Amino acid sequence: MISNPFRTLGSLIGALSCLLGAAGVTGSPAAWAAGQQTRALVSSLKPLAPAQRSSTAAPASLPAAAAAEEYEFVTVDAKGELATNAYGVNDTGLVSGYFYDINYLTNFSAHGFLWRDGDLTPHDFPQALETFLGDSNNAGVVIGNYGDSVQHAVLYDAHRGNWTPLPDIRGLPVNLGDGINSRGVATGVACEGDFLAVFTACYGWTWDGDDYSLFSAPGADLANGGSSPQGINDKNQVAGFFTDANGVNHGFIKDGDDFTNIDVPGATNTYVFDINDRGETVGYYTDAAGVNHGFVERHGKFTTVDVPGALITLIFGNDARGDLAGAFVDSNGVHGFVAFKD
């Protein structure tokens, strides 16, 4: 809600045009989106970037797939819109995310939403060109961001309908809110540049209700993008990913000042997006053919989780029970989904 390399919004438009016009997998080469959440969804809809294609070949031992009966998959779609992305699911079954307006290719309009039991309701920050909602905690407080070329992190109280912008960070005009826990501690990423054009040099942050603490994952290369925290659990463990000097992406867990890398065996790139209170991480990985698959990691064991019939699966969120939220691509476009653990 980040991948390497950073490209302009024009490449996103090209990728989405090709996606929706030709079965979803013919986007232009290196069609990386110019936005944290946008990149997370659209970066999978294209061939690997040159830096990734030239990376050292990984072992072929990719994780086995979960049994089909392990999850009940439910599609989450904003009807009639361009593309939907379910970003988080909390322990009460509240799903949060965002969708791209049907006219996004001309007006660049995106909208946050909340979904429960088949009912999707848009939620937009007043007068904002774009609103993205990330994770929700169990009290129904959702982290996200809004704006245009400048993005502002914000909290949304789903019960009261109140928006509370977080302070801007001087010198980092692209400030994106991604994860929040039950204590109200939030995490996200702040970058230099212009959200609607190109930006880079991204730093992770946590917000304790009063102040930001900025950090970079060890091995993160600012010129290639930097660090991208995405989720936080009630133990204040932060999950995310970073891009190294070779343009390869690695997952990480930050526990206090300690960092642990998360790399799916056999994958060329690994993106971690959330961690629940049991320490289970979720995200997606890229295989040697350039296809992205969702995964769940439990105590060092990785399991592939793909939406049945999907060409591409991206997992962005999990709850304490092990339910999942994410997006998938099929011949009809890009859809959000929630997968309930059986």
VEXVOLUM-164536 format. One record per residue (C-alpha): residue number from 1; residue in one letter; x, y, z. Coordinates in nm, 2 decimals, m for minus. Example, Ala and Ser with C-alpha at 12.3 -4.5 7.8 and 13.67 -1.06 7.14 Angstrom:
# VEXVOLUM-164536
   num   residuo        x        y        z
     1         A     1.23    m0.45     0.78
     2         S     1.37    m0.11     0.71
This chain:
# VEXVOLUM-164536
   num   residuo        x        y        z
     1         M     0.00     0.00     0.00
     2         I     0.54    m0.07    m0.27
     3         S     0.74    m0.23    m0.52
     4         N     1.05    m0.16    m0.72
     5         P     1.12     0.03    m0.94
     6         F     0.90     0.34    m0.90
     7         R     0.72     0.45    m1.21
     8         T     0.47     0.71    m1.31
     9         L     0.09     0.68    m1.29
    10         G     0.09     0.65    m1.67
    11         S     0.22     0.30    m1.64
    12         L    m0.06     0.22    m1.40
    13         I    m0.31     0.34    m1.65
    14         G    m0.15     0.13    m1.92
    15         A    m0.15    m0.18    m1.69
    16         L    m0.52    m0.14    m1.59
    17         S    m0.62    m0.08    m1.95
    18         C    m0.45    m0.39    m2.07
    19         L    m0.57    m0.58    m1.77
    20         L    m0.94    m0.51    m1.82
    21         G    m0.91    m0.53    m2.20
    22         A    m0.72    m0.86    m2.23
    23         A    m0.78    m1.11    m1.95
    24         G    m0.58    m0.93    m1.69
    25         V    m0.22    m1.04    m1.76
    26         T    m0.10    m0.83    m2.05
    27         G     0.01    m0.51    m1.88
    28         S     0.31    m0.32    m2.01
    29         P     0.65    m0.43    m1.88
    30         A     0.74    m0.29    m1.54
    31         A     0.40    m0.13    m1.49
    32         W     0.45    m0.03    m1.13
    33         A     0.19     0.20    m0.98
    34         A     0.26     0.54    m0.83
    35         G     0.10     0.47    m0.49
    36         Q     0.16     0.23    m0.20
    37         Q    m0.18     0.06    m0.22
    38         T    m0.20     0.09    m0.59
    39         R     0.14    m0.07    m0.63
    40         A     0.04    m0.36    m0.41
    41         L    m0.25    m0.45    m0.64
    42         V    m0.12    m0.35    m0.98
    43         S     0.24    m0.45    m0.96
    44         S     0.13    m0.81    m1.00
    45         L    m0.04    m0.75    m1.33
    46         K     0.27    m0.72    m1.54
    47         P     0.59    m0.90    m1.62
    48         L     0.87    m0.87    m1.37
    49         A     1.07    m0.55    m1.37
    50         P     1.42    m0.59    m1.53
    51         A     1.60    m0.57    m1.20
    52         Q     1.39    m0.87    m1.08
    53         R     1.44    m1.07    m1.40
    54         S     1.81    m1.05    m1.35
    55         S     1.81    m1.16    m0.99
    56         T     1.98    m1.49    m0.90
    57         A     1.77    m1.79    m0.97
    58         A     1.59    m1.92    m0.66
    59         P     1.55    m2.29    m0.56
    60         A     1.24    m2.46    m0.71
    61         S     1.09    m2.57    m0.37
    62         L     0.79    m2.34    m0.36
    63         P     0.54    m2.40    m0.07
    64         A     0.26    m2.65    m0.11
    65         A    m0.09    m2.52    m0.16
    66         A    m0.36    m2.53     0.11
    67         A    m0.64    m2.78     0.07
    68         A    m0.93    m2.63    m0.11
    69         E    m1.17    m2.70     0.18
    70         E    m0.95    m2.51     0.43
    71         Y    m1.11    m2.18     0.34
    72         E    m1.45    m2.05     0.23
    73         F    m1.38    m1.78    m0.04
    74         V    m1.62    m1.49    m0.08
    75         T    m1.58    m1.22    m0.35
    76         V    m1.59    m0.86    m0.24
    77         D    m1.67    m0.63    m0.53
    78         A    m1.78    m0.27    m0.57
    79         K    m2.03    m0.33    m0.84
    80         G    m1.98    m0.15    m1.17
    81         E    m1.64    m0.01    m1.06
    82         L    m1.29    m0.07    m1.22
    83         A    m1.12    m0.28    m0.95
    84         T    m1.17    m0.37    m0.59
    85         N    m0.91    m0.45    m0.32
    86         A    m1.00    m0.59     0.02
    87         Y    m0.71    m0.49     0.24
    88         G    m0.79    m0.60     0.60
    89         V    m1.03    m0.81     0.80
    90         N    m1.06    m0.78     1.18
    91         D    m1.18    m1.03     1.44
    92         T    m1.54    m0.91     1.41
    93         G    m1.56    m0.99     1.04
    94         L    m1.53    m0.62     0.93
    95         V    m1.35    m0.60     0.59
    96         S    m1.18    m0.27     0.49
    97         G    m1.03    m0.17     0.16
    98         Y    m1.07     0.05    m0.14
    99         F    m1.18     0.05    m0.51
   100         Y    m1.10     0.23    m0.82
   101         D    m1.37     0.44    m0.98
   102         I    m1.50     0.31    m1.32
   103         N    m1.37     0.64    m1.46
   104         Y    m1.03     0.61    m1.28
   105         L    m0.84     0.62    m1.61
   106         T    m0.95     0.98    m1.66
   107         N    m1.04     1.11    m1.31
   108         F    m0.79     0.91    m1.09
   109         S    m1.07     0.88    m0.83
   110         A    m1.04     0.60    m0.56
   111         H    m1.27     0.53    m0.27
   112         G    m1.24     0.36     0.06
   113         F    m1.50     0.10     0.17
   114         L    m1.62    m0.12     0.45
   115         W    m1.78    m0.46     0.39
   116         R    m1.96    m0.70     0.62
   117         D    m2.18    m1.00     0.53
   118         G    m2.21    m0.90     0.16
   119         D    m2.28    m0.53     0.22
   120         L    m2.02    m0.29     0.08
   121         T    m2.04     0.08     0.18
   122         P    m1.81     0.35     0.04
   123         H    m1.64     0.59     0.28
   124         D    m1.45     0.89     0.15
   125         F    m1.27     1.17     0.33
   126         P    m1.46     1.49     0.24
   127         Q    m1.35     1.65    m0.09
   128         A    m1.05     1.41    m0.13
   129         L    m0.96     1.30    m0.48
   130         E    m0.86     0.96    m0.35
   131         T    m0.93     0.77    m0.02
   132         F    m0.77     0.44     0.07
   133         L    m0.86     0.24     0.37
   134         G    m0.61    m0.01     0.52
   135         D    m0.65    m0.23     0.83
   136         S    m0.92    m0.19     1.09
   137         N    m0.87    m0.28     1.46
   138         N    m1.14    m0.47     1.66
   139         A    m1.29    m0.14     1.79
   140         G    m1.37    m0.04     1.43
   141         V    m1.10     0.22     1.40
   142         V    m0.96     0.21     1.04
   143         I    m0.62     0.35     0.93
   144         G    m0.58     0.49     0.58
   145         N    m0.49     0.79     0.38
   146         Y    m0.64     1.05     0.15
   147         G    m0.55     1.34    m0.08
   148         D    m0.41     1.39    m0.43
   149         S    m0.05     1.44    m0.51
   150         V     0.01     1.49    m0.14
   151         Q    m0.13     1.21     0.08
   152         H    m0.22     1.24     0.45
   153         A    m0.25     0.95     0.69
   154         V    m0.59     0.94     0.86
   155         L    m0.80     0.74     1.11
   156         Y    m1.17     0.66     1.05
   157         D    m1.40     0.55     1.33
   158         A    m1.65     0.32     1.16
   159         H    m1.90     0.34     1.45
   160         R    m1.91     0.72     1.48
   161         G    m1.83     0.81     1.12
   162         N    m1.55     1.05     1.23
   163         W    m1.23     1.12     1.04
   164         T    m0.91     1.21     1.24
   165         P    m0.61     1.31     1.02
   166         L    m0.27     1.23     1.16
   167         P     0.00     1.50     1.15
   168         D     0.20     1.54     0.83
   169         I     0.57     1.45     0.83
   170         R     0.79     1.73     0.72
   171         G     0.98     1.66     0.40
   172         L     0.78     1.34     0.33
   173         P     0.46     1.45     0.15
   174         V     0.34     1.10     0.07
   175         N     0.22     0.96     0.40
   176         L     0.02     0.64     0.38
   177         G    m0.15     0.46     0.68
   178         D    m0.15     0.08     0.66
   179         G    m0.20    m0.10     0.99
   180         I    m0.35    m0.04     1.33
   181         N    m0.38    m0.26     1.64
   182         S    m0.63    m0.27     1.93
   183         R    m0.41    m0.03     2.14
   184         G    m0.44     0.23     1.87
   185         V    m0.07     0.20     1.77
   186         A    m0.05     0.24     1.39
   187         T     0.20     0.18     1.12
   188         G     0.26     0.31     0.77
   189         V     0.51     0.46     0.52
   190         A     0.61     0.81     0.43
   191         C     0.80     0.90     0.11
   192         E     0.95     1.18    m0.08
   193         G     0.80     1.29    m0.42
   194         D     0.45     1.32    m0.57
   195         F     0.18     1.06    m0.53
   196         L     0.03     1.12    m0.87
   197         A     0.37     1.12    m1.05
   198         V     0.66     0.94    m0.90
   199         F     0.80     0.90    m0.55
   200         T     1.07     0.71    m0.37
   201         A     1.29     0.72    m0.06
   202         C     1.03     0.56     0.17
   203         Y     1.06     0.52     0.55
   204         G     0.85     0.31     0.78
   205         W     0.68     0.46     1.07
   206         T     0.48     0.38     1.38
   207         W     0.24     0.62     1.56
   208         D     0.17     0.58     1.93
   209         G    m0.11     0.84     1.95
   210         D     0.13     1.13     2.01
   211         D     0.44     1.09     1.80
   212         Y     0.59     0.91     1.49
   213         S     0.89     0.69     1.51
   214         L     1.06     0.65     1.17
   215         F     1.27     0.34     1.07
   216         S     1.43     0.16     0.78
   217         A     1.46    m0.22     0.76
   218         P     1.82    m0.34     0.75
   219         G     1.91    m0.39     0.38
   220         A     1.65    m0.15     0.25
   221         D     1.77     0.07    m0.03
   222         L     1.61     0.42    m0.04
   223         A     1.70     0.47    m0.41
   224         N     1.49     0.15    m0.50
   225         G     1.20     0.23    m0.27
   226         G     1.31     0.17     0.09
   227         S     1.09     0.02     0.36
   228         S     0.72    m0.05     0.35
   229         P     0.55    m0.16     0.68
   230         Q     0.20    m0.29     0.63
   231         G     0.05    m0.44     0.94
   232         I     0.09    m0.44     1.32
   233         N    m0.05    m0.68     1.58
   234         D    m0.14    m0.63     1.95
   235         K     0.22    m0.72     2.05
   236         N     0.34    m0.42     1.85
   237         Q     0.51    m0.65     1.60
   238         V     0.52    m0.48     1.26
   239         A     0.51    m0.67     0.93
   240         G     0.61    m0.54     0.59
   241         F     0.86    m0.56     0.32
   242         F     1.16    m0.38     0.18
   243         T     1.35    m0.35    m0.15
   244         D     1.72    m0.41    m0.15
   245         A     2.00    m0.26    m0.37
   246         N     1.94    m0.53    m0.64
   247         G     1.57    m0.45    m0.67
   248         V     1.46    m0.77    m0.48
   249         N     1.18    m0.75    m0.23
   250         H     1.20    m0.93     0.11
   251         G     0.94    m0.95     0.39
   252         F     1.03    m0.85     0.74
   253         I     0.90    m0.86     1.10
   254         K     1.00    m0.58     1.33
   255         D     0.98    m0.67     1.70
   256         G     1.11    m0.37     1.90
   257         D     1.45    m0.30     1.75
   258         D     1.49    m0.65     1.61
   259         F     1.42    m0.73     1.25
   260         T     1.37    m1.08     1.10
   261         N     1.36    m1.13     0.72
   262         I     1.08    m1.34     0.57
   263         D     1.15    m1.50     0.23
   264         V     0.93    m1.76     0.07
   265         P     1.15    m2.06    m0.03
   266         G     1.19    m2.07    m0.41
   267         A     1.03    m1.72    m0.47
   268         T     1.20    m1.44    m0.65
   269         N     1.03    m1.18    m0.44
   270         T     0.84    m1.19    m0.11
   271         Y     0.59    m0.93     0.01
   272         V     0.46    m0.95     0.37
   273         F     0.15    m0.75     0.45
   274         D     0.01    m0.85     0.79
   275         I     0.08    m1.03     1.11
   276         N    m0.18    m1.15     1.37
   277         D    m0.15    m1.20     1.74
   278         R    m0.04    m1.56     1.69
   279         G     0.25    m1.44     1.49
   280         E     0.12    m1.57     1.16
   281         T     0.22    m1.36     0.86
   282         V     0.05    m1.33     0.52
   283         G     0.13    m1.17     0.19
   284         Y     0.22    m1.28    m0.16
   285         Y     0.53    m1.41    m0.35
   286         T     0.64    m1.41    m0.71
   287         D     0.74    m1.74    m0.87
   288         A     1.00    m1.80    m1.14
   289         A     0.74    m1.75    m1.41
   290         G     0.66    m1.41    m1.27
   291         V     0.32    m1.51    m1.13
   292         N     0.21    m1.39    m0.79
   293         H     0.05    m1.63    m0.53
   294         G    m0.08    m1.56    m0.18
   295         F     0.08    m1.73     0.12
   296         V     0.03    m1.79     0.49
   297         E     0.34    m1.84     0.71
   298         R     0.29    m2.02     1.04
   299         H     0.60    m2.07     1.26
   300         G     0.83    m2.08     0.97
   301         K     0.61    m2.31     0.75
   302         F     0.48    m2.15     0.43
   303         T     0.15    m2.25     0.26
   304         T     0.04    m2.12    m0.08
   305         V    m0.32    m1.99    m0.07
   306         D    m0.47    m1.90    m0.41
   307         V    m0.83    m1.81    m0.49
   308         P    m0.98    m2.10    m0.69
   309         G    m0.97    m2.02    m1.06
   310         A    m0.77    m1.70    m1.02
   311         L    m0.48    m1.61    m1.24
   312         I    m0.32    m1.40    m0.96
   313         T    m0.38    m1.39    m0.59
   314         L    m0.26    m1.13    m0.34
   315         I    m0.32    m1.16     0.03
   316         F    m0.31    m0.83     0.23
   317         G    m0.47    m0.90     0.57
   318         N    m0.54    m1.17     0.84
   319         D    m0.72    m1.18     1.17
   320         A    m0.66    m1.38     1.49
   321         R    m0.87    m1.67     1.36
   322         G    m0.67    m1.70     1.04
   323         D    m0.93    m1.54     0.80
   324         L    m0.78    m1.36     0.50
   325         A    m0.84    m1.06     0.29
   326         G    m0.69    m0.97    m0.04
   327         A    m0.74    m0.93    m0.42
   328         F    m0.74    m1.17    m0.71
   329         V    m0.74    m1.14    m1.09
   330         D    m0.95    m1.35    m1.33
   331         S    m1.06    m1.30    m1.69
   332         N    m1.32    m1.05    m1.57
   333         G    m1.09    m0.81    m1.39
   334         V    m0.96    m0.74    m1.04
   335         H    m1.18    m0.84    m0.74
   336         G    m1.14    m0.82    m0.36
   337         F    m1.20    m1.13    m0.15
   338         V    m1.22    m1.26     0.20
   339         A    m1.14    m1.62     0.29
   340         F    m1.30    m1.75     0.60
   341         K    m1.10    m2.03     0.78
   342         D    m1.30    m2.35     0.81
